[in-house]
Amino acid sequence: MATDAAIDRVRRELDRAFDKTRADLDRIEILAAGLAAFSAPIPGYEPQFQHLRRATVKAQELTSDGSAQASIRRR
C-alpha cells in the first residue's frame, strides 16, 4: 500500500510538471511569434490613388468688424 501511494504521488507530480511545461512552451511560442512579428521591418506604403479630393474651397479673410475682406483661392 505504501508503494501505491508513492506511485500515485509521483504520477501527480509528473502530471503537474508536464502541465507546467506545456504552459511554458505555449508562452514561449506566443513570445517567439511576437518577437518575429516586431523584428520584421515595416513595409513601405504608397497609396495607389488619392483618398481625398483636392480642396477647392475659397477662404475669406475676416476683418475686425466681422465682414469678409477678400477671397483667396486655396490649393
Secondary structure, DSSP 8 states (H G I E B T S, - for coil): -HHHHHHHHHHHHHHHHHHHHHHHHHHHHHHHHHHHHHHS-------SS-SS-----EEEEE-TTS-EEEEEE--
